[in-house]
Amino acid sequence: MEPVQFRAAWQQAAGRLGCPAGQAEQRMLAQQPFEQGTMIWDSGPRRIYVLLSSGTWQAFDDTWVDGQDLTYDPALPPPPRQPQRGFGKVWREQMGGAQAAIGWATENERSVDGWVQRFNGGLLVWTDAPLGGAGGTAHLLYDDGTWQAVGAERP
């Protein structure tokens, strides 16, 4: 997959995203919306991308292993929608749990079709979760720690 398949997204960000630094890869992803952003899990390198509504992002290694019981912490106050599995571990251990800048989860996590491509100036993570009527969303994660979302059709 070359940038032309995400023409609208790439044209908006070409100056910041730069040229492709590798081939795009279709991957299993998961996504969960939060009060102040979203989290995306990438099965390739087992990374969790935390995209804050403020326009900044961070990446964390997914160290959750099957069998760890991090699905719910009864000591936390309502609202009770706490993220689970890897999202939950990052939310609690890396982001501060109930005090996390991303807030509480607003829906359950869900699997999404996805593509990931590295560029000289960042990363393009496409999910099939629509944005503004488009067939999916290109999340442009810039190396300077900022990000933007652009509606983009399925590759």
Backbone as a printed PyTorch tensor [residue, N CA C, xyz], in Angstrom:
tensor([[[  0.8500,  -1.1760,   0.0000],
         [  0.0000,   0.0000,   0.0000],
         [  0.8920,   1.2350,   0.0000]],

        [[  0.6870,   2.0820,  -0.9400],
         [  1.4320,   3.3300,  -1.0240],
         [  0.5300,   4.4670,  -0.5490]],

        [[  1.0800,   5.6480,  -0.2610],
         [  0.2730,   6.7560,   0.2380],
         [ -0.8990,   7.1050,  -0.6570]],

        [[ -0.8120,   6.8340,  -1.9690],
         [ -1.8890,   7.1880,  -2.8760],
         [ -3.1990,   6.5040,  -2.4900]],

        [[ -3.1470,   5.3570,  -1.8280],
         [ -4.3650,   4.6800,  -1.4120],
         [ -5.0540,   5.4060,  -0.2570]],

        [[ -4.3530,   6.2720,   0.3940],
         [ -4.9270,   7.1340,   1.4220],
         [ -4.7240,   8.5810,   0.9860]],

        [[ -4.9820,   8.8260,  -0.2840],
         [ -4.6270,  10.1030,  -0.8880],
         [ -5.0530,  11.3120,  -0.0580]],

        [[ -6.2980,  11.3610,   0.3630],
         [ -6.7690,  12.5370,   1.1170],
         [ -5.9940,  12.7100,   2.4180]],

        [[ -5.7940,  11.6210,   3.1290],
         [ -5.0730,  11.7010,   4.4060],
         [ -3.6180,  12.0650,   4.1750]],

        [[ -2.9930,  11.4020,   3.2240],
         [ -1.5770,  11.6400,   2.9780],
         [ -1.3330,  13.0560,   2.4480]],

        [[ -2.2220,  13.5480,   1.5530],
         [ -2.0440,  14.8970,   1.0190],
         [ -2.1490,  15.9440,   2.1210]],

        [[ -3.0230,  15.7160,   3.0850],
         [ -3.1530,  16.6730,   4.1860],
         [ -1.9230,  16.6800,   5.0700]],

        [[ -1.2000,  15.5660,   5.1220],
         [ -0.1120,  15.4350,   6.0780],
         [  1.2470,  15.1900,   5.4340]],

        [[  1.3220,  15.2060,   4.1130],
         [  2.5650,  14.8220,   3.4330],
         [  3.7700,  15.6190,   3.9220]],

        [[  3.5860,  16.9010,   4.1620],
         [  4.6980,  17.7210,   4.6290],
         [  5.2160,  17.2830,   5.9890]],

        [[  4.3400,  16.7940,   6.8310],
         [  4.7460,  16.3560,   8.1790],
         [  5.0210,  14.8630,   8.2270]],

        [[  4.2530,  14.0900,   7.4880],
         [  4.3960,  12.6380,   7.5380],
         [  5.5970,  12.1730,   6.7190]],

        [[  5.8640,  12.8620,   5.6240],
         [  7.0080,  12.5140,   4.7970],
         [  6.7460,  11.3140,   3.9050]],

        [[  7.8150,  10.7030,   3.4750],
         [  7.7490,   9.5680,   2.5570],
         [  7.6130,   8.2540,   3.3160]],

        [[  7.0650,   7.2390,   2.6550],
         [  6.9600,   5.9250,   3.2940],
         [  8.3410,   5.3990,   3.6850]],

        [[  8.4380,   4.8250,   4.8590],
         [  9.6860,   4.2330,   5.3360],
         [  9.5850,   2.7130,   5.3300]],

        [[  8.5060,   2.2030,   4.8060],
         [  8.2920,   0.7600,   4.7400],
         [  6.9440,   0.4720,   4.1280]],

        [[  6.6940,  -0.7810,   3.8760],
         [  5.4170,  -1.2070,   3.3090],
         [  4.3200,  -1.1470,   4.3640]],

        [[  3.1190,  -0.8990,   3.9160],
         [  1.9630,  -0.9600,   4.8130],
         [  1.6680,  -2.4190,   5.1210]],

        [[  1.2100,  -2.6590,   6.3240],
         [  0.8810,  -4.0180,   6.7400],
         [ -0.5470,  -4.0600,   7.2530]],

        [[ -1.2900,  -5.0440,   6.7780],
         [ -2.6250,  -5.2520,   7.3150],
         [ -2.4590,  -5.9740,   8.6450]],

        [[ -3.1320,  -5.4720,   9.6740],
         [ -2.9640,  -6.0320,  11.0070],
         [ -4.2890,  -6.1180,  11.7350]],

        [[ -4.2970,  -6.9880,  12.7260],
         [ -5.4220,  -7.0450,  13.6460],
         [ -5.2240,  -5.9160,  14.6550]],

        [[ -6.2360,  -5.0710,  14.7690],
         [ -6.2050,  -3.9490,  15.7070],
         [ -7.4260,  -4.0310,  16.6100]],

        [[ -7.3790,  -3.3080,  17.6970],
         [ -8.5470,  -3.1170,  18.5540],
         [ -8.5910,  -1.6390,  18.8970]],

        [[ -9.7910,  -1.1370,  19.1270],
         [ -9.9630,   0.2840,  19.4040],
         [-10.9940,   0.4530,  20.5030]],

        [[-10.7670,   1.4390,  21.3640],
         [-11.7290,   1.7400,  22.4160],
         [-11.8030,   3.2480,  22.6170]],

        [[-13.0160,   3.8080,  22.5440],
         [-13.1820,   5.2440,  22.7890],
         [-13.2210,   5.5560,  24.2890]],

        [[-12.6960,   6.7120,  24.6260],
         [-12.6720,   7.2130,  25.9980],
         [-13.2630,   8.6130,  26.0170]],

        [[-13.4920,   9.1330,  27.2070],
         [-14.0660,  10.4700,  27.3370],
         [-13.2130,  11.5350,  26.6410]],

        [[-11.9000,  11.3720,  26.6980],
         [-10.9990,  12.3850,  26.1460],
         [-10.0170,  11.7970,  25.1390]],

        [[-10.4910,  10.8500,  24.3280],
         [ -9.6150,  10.2940,  23.3040],
         [ -9.9610,   8.8650,  22.9570]],

        [[ -8.9770,   8.1520,  22.4740],
         [ -9.1720,   6.7610,  22.0860],
         [ -7.8710,   5.9950,  22.2880]],

        [[ -7.9770,   4.6880,  22.4350],
         [ -6.8050,   3.8160,  22.4610],
         [ -6.9160,   2.8380,  21.3030]],

        [[ -5.7760,   2.5540,  20.6900],
         [ -5.7000,   1.5820,  19.5980],
         [ -4.6110,   0.5760,  19.9460]],

        [[ -4.9710,  -0.6990,  19.8700],
         [ -4.0100,  -1.7810,  20.0960],
         [ -3.5540,  -2.3160,  18.7550]],

        [[ -2.2500,  -2.4680,  18.6000],
         [ -1.6400,  -2.9600,  17.3670],
         [ -1.0340,  -4.3320,  17.6510]],

        [[ -1.5390,  -5.3450,  16.9570],
         [ -1.0860,  -6.7190,  17.1860],
         [  0.3340,  -6.9650,  16.6950]],

        [[  0.8080,  -6.1520,  15.7290],
         [  2.1370,  -6.3730,  15.1590],
         [  3.2290,  -6.3120,  16.2060]],

        [[  3.5260,  -5.1210,  16.7080],
         [  4.5520,  -5.0200,  17.7490],
         [  3.9800,  -5.1000,  19.1650]],

        [[  2.6780,  -5.4070,  19.2750],
         [  1.9750,  -5.3910,  20.5620],
         [  2.2010,  -4.0560,  21.2730]],

        [[  1.6620,  -3.0170,  20.6300],
         [  1.7630,  -1.6540,  21.1570],
         [  0.3620,  -1.1010,  21.3410]],

        [[  0.2370,  -0.2010,  22.2850],
         [ -1.0190,   0.5020,  22.5210],
         [ -0.7530,   1.9800,  22.2960]],

        [[ -1.5100,   2.5470,  21.3630],
         [ -1.4160,   3.9670,  21.0610],
         [ -2.5340,   4.6830,  21.8070]],

        [[ -2.1670,   5.6830,  22.5830],
         [ -3.1250,   6.4820,  23.3490],
         [ -3.2130,   7.8300,  22.6640]],

        [[ -4.3820,   8.1130,  22.0710],
         [ -4.5940,   9.3470,  21.3150],
         [ -5.5080,  10.2570,  22.1260]],

        [[ -4.9630,  11.3050,  22.6730],
         [ -5.7420,  12.2280,  23.4970],
         [ -6.4510,  13.2670,  22.6250]],

        [[ -7.6380,  13.6660,  23.0580],
         [ -8.4100,  14.6830,  22.3360],
         [ -7.6530,  15.9990,  22.2220]],

        [[ -6.6940,  16.2280,  23.0960],
         [ -5.8950,  17.4540,  23.0600],
         [ -4.9650,  17.4980,  21.8490]],

        [[ -4.8500,  16.3620,  21.1190],
         [ -4.0140,  16.3240,  19.9380],
         [ -2.6350,  15.7330,  20.1550]],

        [[ -2.3860,  15.1520,  21.3260],
         [ -1.1150,  14.4930,  21.5860],
         [ -1.3290,  12.9870,  21.6860]],

        [[ -0.2580,  12.2310,  21.5100],
         [ -0.3490,  10.7740,  21.5960],
         [  0.9040,  10.2080,  22.2560]],

        [[  0.7430,   8.9940,  22.7730],
         [  1.8350,   8.2360,  23.3700],
         [  1.6780,   6.7800,  22.9480]],

        [[  2.7770,   6.0450,  22.9810],
         [  2.7350,   4.6140,  22.6980],
         [  3.3100,   3.8630,  23.8940]],

        [[  2.6780,   2.7390,  24.2160],
         [  3.1200,   1.8940,  25.3230],
         [  3.2190,   0.4560,  24.8300]],

        [[  4.2080,  -0.2670,  25.3350],
         [  4.2720,  -1.6970,  25.0590],
         [  3.0920,  -2.3690,  25.7350]],

        [[  2.5030,  -3.3300,  25.0560],
         [  1.4090,  -4.1070,  25.6440],
         [  2.0220,  -5.2880,  26.3890]],

        [[  2.0630,  -5.1910,  27.7110],
         [  2.6650,  -6.2400,  28.5320],
         [  1.6230,  -7.1330,  29.1880]],

        [[  0.3570,  -6.9040,  28.8770],
         [ -0.7000,  -7.7470,  29.4240],
         [ -0.5870,  -9.1460,  28.8340]],

        [[ -0.7610, -10.1600,  29.6930],
         [ -0.7610, -11.5410,  29.2200],
         [ -2.0850, -12.1870,  29.6040]],

        [[ -2.5340, -13.0780,  28.7450],
         [ -3.7830, -13.7870,  28.9900],
         [ -3.7250, -14.4480,  30.3670]],

        [[ -4.7600, -14.2740,  31.1310],
         [ -4.8190, -14.8500,  32.4710],
         [ -4.6620, -13.8140,  33.5700]],

        [[ -4.0870, -12.6430,  33.2360],
         [ -4.0220, -11.5750,  34.2310],
         [ -5.4200, -11.0410,  34.4350]],

        [[ -5.8200, -10.8820,  35.6670],
         [ -7.1770, -10.4080,  35.9460],
         [ -7.1530,  -8.9030,  36.1920]],

        [[ -7.1890,  -8.1590,  35.1140],
         [ -7.2040,  -6.6970,  35.2140],
         [ -8.4990,  -6.1380,  34.6470]],

        [[ -9.5370,  -6.9410,  34.6670],
         [-10.7640,  -6.5100,  34.0080],
         [-11.5510,  -5.4800,  34.7860]],

        [[-11.4090,  -5.4450,  36.0990],
         [-12.2150,  -4.5130,  36.8710],
         [-11.5880,  -4.3030,  38.2370]],

        [[-11.5140,  -3.0690,  38.6700],
         [-10.9920,  -2.7410,  39.9910],
         [-12.1360,  -2.1620,  40.8100]],

        [[-12.7040,  -2.9420,  41.7460],
         [-13.8440,  -2.4600,  42.5180],
         [-13.5090,  -1.2820,  43.4210]],

        [[-12.2280,  -1.0150,  43.6510],
         [-11.8470,   0.1120,  44.5070],
         [-12.0110,   1.4520,  43.7970]],

        [[-12.1280,   1.4290,  42.4680],
         [-12.2860,   2.6780,  41.7320],
         [-13.7340,   3.1450,  41.7950]],

        [[-13.9320,   4.4590,  41.8770],
         [-15.2990,   4.9860,  41.9350],
         [-15.9900,   4.8930,  40.5790]],

        [[-17.3360,   5.0330,  40.5730],
         [-18.0530,   5.0670,  39.2980],
         [-17.5820,   6.2660,  38.4800]],

        [[-17.7190,   6.3070,  37.1820],
         [-18.4500,   5.3560,  36.3690],
         [-17.6800,   4.0450,  36.2280]],

        [[-18.4080,   2.9650,  36.1390],
         [-17.7500,   1.6620,  36.1860],
         [-17.1750,   1.1460,  34.8700]],

        [[-17.2220,   1.9090,  33.7900],
         [-16.6940,   1.3810,  32.5230],
         [-15.1750,   1.5290,  32.5160]],

        [[-14.5150,   0.5210,  33.0570],
         [-13.0610,   0.5040,  33.0880],
         [-12.5480,  -0.3050,  31.9070]],

        [[-11.4660,   0.1440,  31.2840],
         [-10.9110,  -0.6370,  30.1830],
         [-10.3580,  -1.9700,  30.6960]],

        [[-10.2940,  -2.9370,  29.8040],
         [ -9.8560,  -4.2740,  30.1650],
         [ -8.5760,  -4.6490,  29.4220]],

        [[ -8.0510,  -5.8050,  29.7530],
         [ -6.8700,  -6.3780,  29.1180],
         [ -5.7420,  -5.3550,  29.0060]],

        [[ -5.0980,  -5.2730,  27.8550],
         [ -3.9560,  -4.3790,  27.6960],
         [ -4.3070,  -2.9190,  27.8740]],

        [[ -5.4900,  -2.5150,  27.3690],
         [ -5.9200,  -1.1340,  27.5650],
         [ -6.0480,  -0.8250,  29.0570]],

        [[ -6.6300,  -1.7520,  29.7950],
         [ -6.8060,  -1.5620,  31.2300],
         [ -5.4900,  -1.4810,  31.9730]],

        [[ -4.5450,  -2.3250,  31.5860],
         [ -3.2420,  -2.3110,  32.2550],
         [ -2.5270,  -0.9890,  32.0200]],

        [[ -2.5220,  -0.5080,  30.7840],
         [ -1.9040,   0.7860,  30.4870],
         [ -2.6390,   1.9040,  31.2240]],

        [[ -3.9710,   1.8750,  31.1930],
         [ -4.7870,   2.9080,  31.8430],
         [ -4.4770,   2.9840,  33.3370]],

        [[ -4.3770,   1.8370,  33.9980],
         [ -4.1210,   1.8170,  35.4370],
         [ -2.6610,   2.1030,  35.7960]],

        [[ -1.7380,   1.3930,  35.1320],
         [ -0.3400,   1.4210,  35.5440],
         [  0.4750,   2.5570,  34.9300]],

        [[  0.1140,   3.0050,  33.7510],
         [  0.9030,   4.0340,  33.0690],
         [  0.2370,   5.4110,  33.0590]],

        [[ -1.1010,   5.4320,  33.1500],
         [ -1.8130,   6.6870,  32.9600],
         [ -2.5100,   7.2200,  34.2040]],

        [[ -2.5500,   6.4470,  35.2710],
         [ -3.1470,   6.9450,  36.5010],
         [ -4.5640,   6.4960,  36.7760]],

        [[ -5.0960,   5.5710,  35.9810],
         [ -6.4310,   5.0340,  36.2550],
         [ -7.5050,   6.1000,  36.2320]],

        [[ -8.2270,   6.2150,  37.3280],
         [ -9.3500,   7.1530,  37.4040],
         [ -8.9220,   8.6080,  37.1720]],

        [[ -7.6470,   8.9220,  37.3650],
         [ -7.1460,  10.2840,  37.1440],
         [ -6.5140,  10.4580,  35.7610]],

        [[ -6.5900,   9.4470,  34.9160],
         [ -5.9640,   9.5050,  33.6030],
         [ -6.5350,  10.6460,  32.7650]],

        [[ -5.6680,  11.3230,  32.0210],
         [ -6.0980,  12.4370,  31.1690],
         [ -7.0980,  11.9890,  30.1100]],

        [[ -7.0610,  10.7270,  29.7200],
         [ -7.9760,  10.2180,  28.6990],
         [ -9.3750,   9.9640,  29.2520]],

        [[ -9.4960,   9.9440,  30.5700],
         [-10.7990,   9.7270,  31.2050],
         [-11.1790,   8.2590,  31.2420]],

        [[-12.4770,   8.0180,  31.3570],
         [-13.0250,   6.6660,  31.4290],
         [-13.4100,   6.1890,  30.0330]],

        [[-13.4360,   4.8910,  29.8630],
         [-13.9010,   4.3170,  28.6020],
         [-15.3870,   4.6500,  28.4360]],

        [[-15.7960,   4.9410,  27.2060],
         [-17.2070,   5.2510,  26.9510],
         [-17.9370,   4.0850,  26.2970]],

        [[-17.1880,   3.1470,  25.7380],
         [-17.7350,   1.9320,  25.1330],
         [-16.7400,   0.8100,  25.3840]],

        [[-17.1450,  -0.4060,  25.1100],
         [-16.2240,  -1.5260,  25.1940],
         [-15.2560,  -1.4810,  24.0270]],

        [[-14.1100,  -2.1350,  24.1870],
         [-13.1780,  -2.2390,  23.0700],
         [-13.7710,  -3.1420,  22.0010]],

        [[-13.3190,  -2.9510,  20.7720],
         [-13.7860,  -3.8120,  19.6900],
         [-12.6580,  -4.0140,  18.6970]],

        [[-12.6750,  -5.1740,  18.0650],
         [-11.7130,  -5.4590,  17.0050],
         [-12.0560,  -4.6060,  15.7980]],

        [[-11.0330,  -4.1280,  15.1200],
         [-11.2280,  -3.3560,  13.9000],
         [-10.2510,  -3.8520,  12.8480]],

        [[-10.6750,  -3.7630,  11.5820],
         [ -9.7440,  -4.0290,  10.4960],
         [ -8.7600,  -2.8750,  10.4640]],

        [[ -7.5200,  -3.1680,  10.1600],
         [ -6.5570,  -2.0830,  10.1700],
         [ -5.3530,  -2.2870,   9.2850]],

        [[ -4.7060,  -1.1740,   9.0090],
         [ -3.4570,  -1.1170,   8.2730],
         [ -2.5300,  -0.1790,   9.0290]],

        [[ -1.2540,  -0.4860,   9.0080],
         [ -0.2560,   0.3640,   9.6590],
         [  0.8890,   0.5680,   8.6830]],

        [[  1.3360,   1.8170,   8.5480],
         [  2.4780,   2.1020,   7.6930],
         [  3.3540,   3.1520,   8.3540]],

        [[  4.6490,   2.8820,   8.3790],
         [  5.6320,   3.8080,   8.9360],
         [  6.0530,   4.7890,   7.8490]],

        [[  6.1970,   6.0430,   8.2180],
         [  6.6900,   7.0950,   7.3420],
         [  7.9040,   7.7360,   8.0040]],

        [[  8.6390,   8.5310,   7.2470],
         [  9.8190,   9.1900,   7.8120],
         [  9.4720,  10.0890,   8.9960]],

        [[  8.2580,  10.6580,   8.9920],
         [  7.8850,  11.5870,  10.0520],
         [  6.7890,  11.0870,  10.9680]],

        [[  6.4940,   9.7990,  10.9280],
         [  5.4490,   9.2980,  11.8170],
         [  4.8710,   7.9770,  11.3580]],

        [[  3.6400,   7.7610,  11.7650],
         [  2.9740,   6.4870,  11.5510],
         [  1.5430,   6.7400,  11.1170]],

        [[  1.0680,   5.9920,  10.1270],
         [ -0.3190,   6.0610,   9.7130],
         [ -0.9890,   4.7770,  10.1930]],

        [[ -2.0200,   4.9190,  11.0130],
         [ -2.7770,   3.7690,  11.5060],
         [ -4.2020,   3.9410,  11.0060]],

        [[ -4.5970,   3.0850,  10.0610],
         [ -5.9400,   3.1540,   9.5030],
         [ -6.8190,   2.1150,  10.1780]],

        [[ -8.0190,   2.5420,  10.6030],
         [ -9.0020,   1.6080,  11.1560],
         [-10.3030,   1.7530,  10.3840]],

        [[-11.1160,   0.7030,  10.4270],
         [-12.3840,   0.7640,   9.7130],
         [-13.4720,   1.4830,  10.5060]],

        [[-13.1150,   2.0790,  11.6330],
         [-14.0700,   2.8890,  12.3830],
         [-14.2600,   4.1980,  11.6190]],

        [[-15.4770,   4.4860,  11.1420],
         [-15.6860,   5.6430,  10.2720],
         [-15.5420,   6.9780,  10.9830]],

        [[-15.1580,   7.9770,  10.2190],
         [-15.0540,   9.3570,  10.6850],
         [-15.7780,  10.2240,   9.6680]],

        [[-16.8480,  10.8360,  10.0660],
         [-17.5580,  11.7530,   9.1910],
         [-18.0780,  11.1380,   7.9010]],

        [[-18.5450,   9.8990,   7.9620],
         [-19.1300,   9.2650,   6.7980],
         [-18.1410,   8.5340,   5.9130]],

        [[-16.8350,   8.7080,   6.1400],
         [-15.8400,   7.9920,   5.3380],
         [-15.8400,   6.5230,   5.7430]],

        [[-15.2440,   5.6990,   4.9150],
         [-15.2180,   4.2620,   5.1710],
         [-14.2790,   3.8530,   6.2800]],

        [[-13.4870,   4.7700,   6.7830],
         [-12.5610,   4.4720,   7.8540],
         [-11.8770,   5.7400,   8.3100]],

        [[-10.9170,   5.5750,   9.2060],
         [-10.2070,   6.7210,   9.7520],
         [ -8.7110,   6.4860,   9.6680]],

        [[ -8.0000,   7.4400,   9.1030],
         [ -6.5380,   7.4200,   9.1030],
         [ -6.0810,   8.2500,  10.2930]],

        [[ -5.4500,   7.5890,  11.2360],
         [ -4.8750,   8.2680,  12.3970],
         [ -3.4210,   8.5520,  12.0450]],

        [[ -3.0780,   9.8160,  11.9510],
         [ -1.7360,  10.2390,  11.5730],
         [ -0.9780,  10.5880,  12.8470]],

        [[ -0.0490,   9.7360,  13.2260],
         [  0.7040,   9.8990,  14.4700],
         [  2.0840,  10.4410,  14.1190]],

        [[  2.2840,  11.7150,  14.3790],
         [  3.5300,  12.3680,  14.0060],
         [  4.6030,  12.1290,  15.0660]],

        [[  5.8470,  12.1000,  14.5960],
         [  6.9690,  11.8530,  15.4980],
         [  7.1360,  12.9280,  16.5710]],

        [[  6.5310,  14.1000,  16.3880],
         [  6.6540,  15.1570,  17.4000],
         [  5.6590,  14.9760,  18.5480]],

        [[  4.9020,  13.8560,  18.5410],
         [  3.9670,  13.5790,  19.6340],
         [  2.5720,  14.1240,  19.4230]],

        [[  2.2980,  14.6930,  18.2420],
         [  0.9530,  15.1650,  17.9330],
         [  0.3050,  14.2020,  16.9470]],

        [[ -1.0180,  14.3150,  16.8090],
         [ -1.7440,  13.4370,  15.8890],
         [ -2.9700,  14.1470,  15.3540]],

        [[ -3.5080,  13.5990,  14.2820],
         [ -4.7820,  14.0610,  13.7440],
         [ -5.4720,  12.8730,  13.0910]],

        [[ -6.7800,  12.9680,  12.9900],
         [ -7.5840,  11.9150,  12.3420],
         [ -8.1850,  12.5060,  11.0840]],

        [[ -8.1650,  11.6990,  10.0170],
         [ -8.6940,  12.1200,   8.7210],
         [ -9.5390,  10.9750,   8.1880]],

        [[-10.7370,  11.2880,   7.7030],
         [-11.5540,  10.2670,   7.0670],
         [-10.8540,   9.7290,   5.8310]],

        [[-10.8270,   8.4200,   5.6930],
         [-10.1390,   7.7960,   4.5610],
         [-10.8490,   6.5190,   4.1790]],

        [[-10.9650,   6.2830,   2.8990],
         [-11.6360,   5.0840,   2.4090],
         [-10.7880,   3.8490,   2.6740]],

        [[-11.4630,   2.7150,   2.6210],
         [-10.8030,   1.4220,   2.8230],
         [ -9.7060,   1.2230,   1.7830]],

        [[ -8.5290,   0.7330,   2.2140],
         [ -7.4430,   0.4950,   1.2530],
         [ -7.7800,  -0.6700,   0.3270]]])
